[in-house]
Amino acid sequence: MVPHAARAERPLTADAPPPISILDLDAAEAWCTAHGLQPMHLRAVYRSVFRDGVGLDPSALSRAGVPARVAAELCARFVACGSRVVESRESAGGGRKLLVELGSGARVETVLIRHERASTGRARHTVCVSSQAGCSRRCSFCATGTMGLQAQLSAAEIVEQVWLARELIAADDAVGAEAAPLRNVVFMGMGEPLDNLDAVLRALRALSHMNLFALSPRQLTVSTVGASADAIRRLASGAPAVRLALSLHAASQPLRAELLPSAAECSLDELARALDDHARASGCGAMLEYLLIAGVNDRREDAVALAAFCHARREASGIDGAGAFVNLIPYNPTAPGALRGFATPADEAVRAFHAQLRAAGVNALVRWTSAAGRDTDGACGQLALGTPAPSVRRARVRMALGGDDDGRALGAGARRSEAWRMEGVKLATVVAELQAALGWAALADATGVRCFEPVARPTVKSALKFLRASEHRWARERVEALWLQRKLAAEAARGQAE
């Protein structure tokens, strides 16, 4: 495998098109067909890159049977990988968070997770890839949503993250580290994969292609927030053997819509029918991701509703063994979660919730290891391009918004009616700060907020009206996200200056 640092940037001329990644399988196949090459020639190219480790070398390709003239043209048109690792941060748990700069200049984060089997001591890796730069879904507990959607990744840009992870693993092996091969790829990084489904399907094809990464489809998992039932059915049609993970987080529509604004686009009943269709197409049930948040969705009644949802899926699929599997994930602290007063449940509460599911006959597992990347902001929900650590973010938000000593800066919304007035005061303060910094027109364009008059300081009365208007809930989150982004950017700039 070609060491990443050894690859030189290919200079571009005014007339030359940008190079194409050889990991773009569709583009490579089309180019080879247009230049008269046979499938065996492309197999030789990938054998050179993946097995022989010599990269795109015209001489090596010629020796492998590719016509010399075409081999030179191919090497001039393609690169082995157009992305690069800008920063690698290792967590105490042995995993790494990678800051990856794509060929387009956009940046995403990729997480390399190390697992060790206690019974055998053998280790393996899972790579968690991003499908978008940022995300438009604005989940209430997720830091990525505060970025907004910045870019859709191409299939090659998704696959290149796996390539870079393989390089790092190979580099560890070269210096005598304990071998831990790459076994799984999960689409659980930045972005909503089904909002970029065409690219994701092409990436899945490349990852499972025998001449490239040769991963089994069962080693690939696509996670979705479930905003589109049609997209789930398209995934089942285009990649039926690939595993599906649904970010459920609540088994009742009102609570799910509170945690996931995009749940309003697809009701729980509609989503359930799509899951049943996927189970029948794939032959296995979905993995349900359930983020446990203290006092929000970890109550006994929440476990009862979740168990009923799982049993209904098993019955509706009509396939033995196609019932849903539940992954319980203790909440990882994030800035948007801190704004809403979210907290991680005590271990005893997590175990009690798990035990209640198991007693009800639900196949469930607590992913205690999901917290392993918290020290690098690499755990579930924390990817946001290197913002400060959660504890620092909570403290800054608490001080800036005047929150309580327990860090619950904006309380828990409608569930705590006694906190409405204080919420109105804080939100009015935030909007006033943004209005002063950006100007009314820019603030309105950035957030879609129209219920505050562009005159004097917003009043608490108007803020309370804004909070109570359900149609403005999404705009409120955009106000909070915009304020938080500006606050963290200013803090980062001051830190660099010091």
C-alpha positions in Angstrom: 0.0 0.0 0.0 1.4 3.4 -0.9 2.1 5.5 2.2 -0.1 8.6 2.2 2.8 11.0 2.8 4.6 9.7 -0.3 1.9 10.9 -2.7 2.7 14.1 -4.4 0.2 16.7 -5.4 -0.4 16.6 -9.1 -0.1 20.1 -10.6 -3.1 21.4 -12.6 -2.9 23.5 -15.7 -5.6 25.8 -16.9 -6.7 23.3 -19.5 -6.3 20.1 -17.5 -9.4 18.7 -15.7 -9.0 17.8 -12.1 -7.8 14.2 -11.5 -10.3 11.5 -10.8 -9.9 9.1 -7.9 -9.4 5.5 -9.0 -11.6 4.6 -6.1 -14.5 6.0 -8.1 -15.4 2.6 -9.6 -18.1 3.9 -11.9 -15.8 6.6 -13.4 -12.9 4.1 -13.7 -15.1 1.6 -15.5 -16.5 4.2 -17.9 -13.0 5.6 -18.7 -11.6 2.1 -19.4 -14.5 1.3 -21.7 -14.0 4.5 -23.6 -10.3 3.8 -24.0 -10.8 0.2 -25.2 -9.7 -1.6 -22.1 -11.3 -4.9 -21.0 -12.5 -5.7 -17.4 -9.3 -7.7 -16.9 -7.2 -4.6 -17.4 -9.1 -2.7 -14.7 -8.7 -5.7 -12.4 -4.9 -5.4 -13.0 -5.1 -1.7 -12.1 -6.9 -2.5 -8.8 -4.5 -5.4 -8.1 -1.6 -3.0 -8.5 -3.2 -0.5 -6.1 -4.7 -2.8 -3.5 -2.6 -6.0 -3.4 0.8 -5.1 -4.8 0.9 -1.7 -3.1 2.7 0.1 -6.0 -0.1 2.5 -6.7 -0.7 4.0 -10.2 2.6 3.3 -11.9 2.6 3.1 -15.7 5.5 0.6 -15.8 3.8 -1.7 -13.2 0.5 -1.5 -15.1 2.3 -2.3 -18.4 3.9 -5.4 -16.8 0.4 -6.4 -15.6 -0.9 -6.4 -19.2 -2.3 -2.9 -19.6 -1.2 -1.4 -23.0 1.7 1.0 -22.3 0.1 4.0 -24.0 -3.2 3.6 -22.2 -1.5 2.9 -18.9 0.3 6.2 -19.1 -2.9 8.1 -19.9 -4.7 6.3 -17.1 -2.0 7.3 -14.6 -2.2 10.9 -15.8 -6.0 11.0 -15.4 -6.4 9.2 -12.1 -5.0 9.4 -8.6 -5.0 6.7 -6.0 -6.7 9.0 -3.5 -7.7 12.7 -3.7 -8.2 13.2 0.0 -5.7 13.5 2.9 -5.6 13.3 6.6 -5.1 16.7 8.1 -5.1 15.6 11.7 -5.3 12.4 13.6 -6.3 12.4 17.3 -6.0 9.2 19.3 -8.5 8.5 22.1 -7.7 6.8 25.4 -9.9 3.9 24.1 -7.5 3.2 21.3 -9.6 4.6 18.5 -8.8 7.7 16.4 -10.7 10.6 15.0 -9.4 11.8 11.6 -9.9 15.2 10.1 -10.0 14.5 6.4 -9.6 17.2 3.7 -11.3 16.1 0.5 -10.1 16.9 -3.0 -12.8 19.6 -3.2 -11.3 21.4 -0.1 -14.2 20.5 2.1 -13.4 18.8 5.4 -15.1 15.9 7.3 -14.4 13.8 10.3 -13.9 10.0 10.1 -13.6 7.8 13.1 -11.5 4.6 13.3 -12.8 2.4 16.1 -10.8 -0.4 17.7 -12.5 -3.4 19.2 -11.0 -6.2 21.3 -12.8 -9.4 21.9 -12.4 -10.2 25.6 -12.6 -14.0 25.1 -9.7 -14.2 22.6 -7.9 -10.9 22.9 -8.1 -10.5 19.1 -8.6 -6.9 17.8 -10.4 -5.5 14.8 -11.3 -2.1 13.4 -14.5 -0.4 12.3 -14.4 2.8 10.3 -17.2 5.3 10.7 -17.5 7.3 7.5 -19.2 10.6 6.7 -21.5 10.9 3.7 -22.0 14.7 3.9 -20.0 17.6 5.2 -22.3 18.9 8.0 -25.9 17.9 8.1 -29.3 19.6 7.6 -31.3 17.3 10.0 -30.7 19.3 13.2 -31.2 16.5 15.7 -31.5 18.0 19.1 -28.5 16.1 20.6 -26.1 16.1 17.6 -23.2 18.6 17.2 -23.0 17.9 13.4 -26.4 19.5 12.9 -25.2 22.8 14.2 -23.0 23.1 11.1 -25.8 22.9 8.6 -25.3 21.1 5.3 -22.0 22.2 3.7 -21.4 19.7 0.9 -22.6 16.4 -0.5 -19.8 13.9 -0.7 -19.2 11.9 -3.9 -18.9 8.2 -3.8 -15.1 8.4 -4.2 -14.9 10.9 -1.3 -16.8 8.4 0.9 -14.7 5.5 -0.1 -11.4 7.4 0.3 -12.1 7.7 4.0 -11.9 3.9 4.2 -8.7 3.9 2.1 -7.1 6.4 4.5 -8.2 4.3 7.5 -6.6 1.2 5.8 -3.3 3.2 5.4 -3.2 4.1 9.1 -3.9 0.5 10.1 -1.1 -0.7 7.7 1.3 1.9 9.1 0.6 0.5 12.6 1.3 -3.0 11.4 4.5 -1.8 9.8 5.9 -0.6 13.2 5.0 -3.8 15.0 1.7 -2.8 16.5 -0.7 -5.6 17.2 -2.6 -6.5 14.0 -6.2 -5.3 14.0 -7.7 -5.6 10.5 -10.5 -3.5 9.1 -13.7 -5.6 9.4 -16.6 -3.2 9.2 -17.7 0.1 7.7 -20.6 2.1 9.2 -22.2 5.2 7.6 -22.6 6.9 11.0 -20.3 9.9 10.7 -21.3 13.3 9.5 -24.5 13.7 7.5 -27.7 11.8 6.7 -26.7 9.0 4.3 -30.1 8.7 2.7 -30.0 12.4 1.8 -27.1 11.5 -0.5 -28.4 8.0 -1.5 -27.1 7.9 -5.0 -23.5 8.5 -3.9 -23.9 6.1 -0.9 -25.1 3.3 -3.2 -22.1 3.7 -5.5 -19.8 3.8 -2.5 -21.4 0.5 -1.2 -20.7 -1.1 -4.5 -17.0 -0.1 -4.4 -16.6 -1.2 -0.8 -18.1 -4.7 -1.5 -16.4 -5.1 -5.0 -14.1 -8.1 -5.0 -11.3 -6.2 -6.8 -11.3 -3.3 -4.3 -12.1 -3.6 -0.6 -13.9 -7.0 -1.0 -16.0 -6.4 2.2 -19.1 -8.5 2.6 -22.4 -6.5 2.4 -23.1 -7.7 5.9 -20.0 -5.9 7.0 -21.5 -2.6 5.8 -24.1 -0.6 7.8 -26.0 2.4 6.7 -27.6 4.5 9.4 -30.5 6.9 8.9 -32.6 9.2 10.9 -35.6 7.9 9.0 -36.9 11.1 7.3 -37.9 9.3 4.1 -39.7 5.9 3.9 -39.1 5.9 0.1 -35.4 6.3 0.6 -35.3 3.3 2.9 -37.1 1.2 0.3 -34.6 2.4 -2.3 -31.8 1.3 -0.1 -33.4 -2.1 0.3 -33.8 -2.4 -3.5 -30.3 -1.1 -4.4 -28.3 -2.8 -1.6 -30.6 -5.5 0.0 -27.8 -7.3 1.8 -26.3 -4.2 3.5 -27.4 -3.7 7.1 -29.8 -0.9 8.0 -29.5 1.1 11.3 -32.4 3.4 12.2 -31.9 6.3 14.7 -35.1 5.7 16.5 -34.5 7.3 20.0 -38.2 7.3 20.9 -41.0 4.9 20.2 -43.7 7.5 20.3 -44.3 10.1 17.6 -44.5 13.2 19.9 -41.3 12.5 21.8 -39.5 11.4 18.6 -40.5 14.6 16.8 -39.2 16.6 19.8 -35.8 14.9 19.6 -35.6 14.7 15.8 -37.2 17.6 13.9 -37.1 15.6 10.7 -39.4 13.0 12.3 -42.2 15.4 11.2 -41.5 14.4 7.6 -42.2 10.7 8.2 -44.5 9.5 10.9 -43.6 6.6 13.1 -46.3 4.4 11.5 -45.0 5.2 8.0 -41.5 4.6 9.1 -42.5 1.2 10.6 -44.0 0.1 7.3 -40.8 1.0 5.5 -38.7 -1.0 8.1 -41.0 -4.0 7.5 -40.5 -3.7 3.8 -36.8 -3.5 4.2 -36.8 -6.6 6.5 -38.7 -8.6 3.9 -36.2 -7.5 1.2 -33.1 -8.1 3.2 -34.1 -11.1 5.3 -33.0 -9.4 8.5 -34.4 -6.8 10.8 -33.0 -3.3 11.3 -30.7 -2.3 14.1 -32.5 0.4 16.1 -30.2 3.0 17.6 -31.6 4.4 20.9 -29.7 7.2 22.5 -30.6 7.2 26.2 -31.0 10.7 27.7 -31.6 11.1 31.4 -35.2 11.9 32.2 -36.2 12.3 28.6 -36.5 8.8 27.0 -35.1 6.4 29.6 -38.3 6.0 31.7 -40.1 2.7 32.2 -42.9 3.8 29.9 -40.3 4.5 27.2 -39.0 0.9 27.5 -42.5 -0.5 27.3 -43.2 1.5 24.1 -39.9 0.5 22.6 -40.5 -3.2 23.3 -43.9 -3.0 21.7 -42.4 -1.4 18.6 -39.8 -4.2 18.3 -42.4 -6.9 18.7 -44.6 -5.3 16.1 -41.7 -5.3 13.6 -41.0 -9.0 14.2 -44.7 -9.9 13.6 -45.1 -7.7 10.6 -42.0 -8.9 8.8 -43.2 -12.5 8.8 -39.6 -13.7 8.7 -38.0 -15.8 11.5 -35.1 -13.9 13.0 -36.0 -10.6 11.3 -36.9 -8.8 14.5 -35.3 -5.5 15.3 -32.1 -5.4 17.4 -31.7 -2.5 19.8 -28.4 -0.7 20.4 -28.6 1.3 23.6 -26.2 4.3 23.5 -25.8 6.4 26.6 -25.9 10.1 25.6 -22.6 11.7 24.7 -22.4 15.3 25.8 -22.7 17.9 23.0 -23.2 21.6 22.9 -26.7 21.5 21.4 -27.6 18.9 24.0 -26.3 21.1 26.7 -28.6 23.9 25.4 -31.6 21.6 26.1 -30.4 20.4 29.4 -29.6 16.8 28.2 -27.5 14.6 30.5 -26.1 11.1 30.4 -28.1 8.6 32.5 -26.4 7.0 35.4 -25.1 3.5 34.7 -27.7 2.0 37.0 -30.5 3.6 34.9 -29.0 2.3 31.7 -28.8 -1.2 33.1 -32.4 -1.0 34.3 -33.6 0.1 30.9 -31.7 -2.7 29.3 -33.0 -5.3 31.7 -36.6 -4.2 31.1 -36.1 -4.7 27.4 -34.5 -8.1 27.8 -37.3 -9.2 30.2 -39.8 -8.2 27.5 -38.0 -10.5 25.0 -36.2 -7.8 23.0 -32.7 -8.4 21.7 -30.8 -5.5 23.0 -27.2 -4.5 23.9 -25.7 -1.5 25.7 -22.9 0.0 23.6 -20.8 1.1 26.6 -17.8 1.5 24.1 -19.7 4.3 22.3 -18.3 6.6 25.0 -14.7 5.7 24.2 -14.2 8.6 21.8 -15.5 11.4 24.1 -12.0 12.6 24.9 -11.5 13.5 21.3 -15.1 14.6 20.5 -15.3 11.5 18.4 -18.2 9.7 20.0 -21.7 9.4 18.6 -23.2 12.8 17.9 -20.0 14.8 18.6 -18.5 15.2 15.1 -18.3 18.9 14.4 -14.8 19.6 12.9 -12.9 20.0 16.1 -15.0 22.2 18.3 -13.9 22.4 22.0 -14.4 19.4 24.3 -18.0 18.9 25.7 -17.2 19.9 29.2 -15.7 23.1 28.0 -18.6 23.8 25.7 -21.1 23.2 28.5 -19.3 25.6 30.8 -19.1 28.3 28.1 -22.8 28.0 27.1 -23.8 28.0 30.8 -21.8 31.2 31.5 -22.9 32.9 28.3 -26.6 32.2 28.8 -26.6 32.4 32.5 -27.7 28.8 33.0 -28.1 27.0 36.3 -25.2 25.4 38.2 -26.2 22.0 36.9 -25.4 23.1 33.3 -29.0 23.0 32.0 -28.7 26.2 30.0 -32.0 26.2 28.2 -33.9 23.6 30.3 -36.0 20.9 28.6 -38.5 23.0 26.6 -42.1 22.3 26.9 -41.7 19.6 29.5 -40.8 22.2 32.1 -43.5 24.8 31.9 -42.1 26.7 35.0 -39.0 27.4 32.9 -40.8 29.1 30.0 -40.2 32.7 31.2 -36.5 32.1 31.8 -36.3 30.5 28.3 -37.9 33.6 26.8 -35.4 35.9 28.6 -32.4 33.8 27.3 -33.7 33.5 23.8 -34.4 37.2 23.5 -30.9 37.8 24.7 -29.4 35.5 22.1 -31.5 37.0 19.3 -30.5 40.5 20.3 -26.8 39.6 20.3 -27.1 38.0 16.8 -29.2 40.9 15.5 -26.5 43.4 16.7 -23.7 41.4 15.2 -25.3 40.5 11.9 -28.0 43.0 11.2 -31.7 42.1 11.0 -31.8 41.1 7.4 -28.8 38.7 7.6 -30.2 37.1 10.7 -33.6 36.6 9.1 -32.1 35.1 6.0 -29.8 32.8 8.0 -32.5 31.5 10.3 -35.9 32.0 8.7 -37.1 33.9 11.8 -39.8 36.4 11.1 -41.7 36.8 14.3 -39.3 39.4 15.9 -39.7 42.9 14.7 -36.4 44.5 13.2 -36.5 47.4 15.7 -35.5 47.5 19.3 -34.3 44.7 21.5 -36.6 41.7 21.2 -39.0 41.4 24.2 -39.5 38.5 26.5 -43.2 38.5 25.4 -42.2 38.1 21.7 -39.7 35.4 22.6 -42.3 33.4 24.5 -44.6 33.7 21.5 -41.8 32.4 19.4 -41.1 29.5 21.7 -44.7 28.4 21.8 -45.2 28.5 18.0 -44.6 24.9 16.9 -44.1 26.0 13.4 -41.1 28.0 14.5 -39.4 25.2 16.5 -37.0 24.5 13.7 -36.2 28.2 13.4 -35.5 28.4 17.1 -32.9 25.6 16.8 -31.3 27.5 13.9 -31.1 30.6 16.1 -29.4 28.6 18.8 -27.1 26.8 16.4 -26.0 30.1 14.7 -25.3 31.7 18.1 -23.4 28.7 19.3 -21.3 28.5 16.1 -20.3 32.2 16.4 -19.5 31.8 20.1 -17.3 28.8 19.6 -15.6 30.3 16.6 -14.7 33.4 18.7 -13.4 31.3 21.5 -11.3 29.3 19.1 -9.9 32.4 17.5 -9.0 33.8 20.9 -7.3 30.5 21.9 -5.2 30.6 18.7 -4.2 34.2 19.4 -3.0 33.3 22.9 
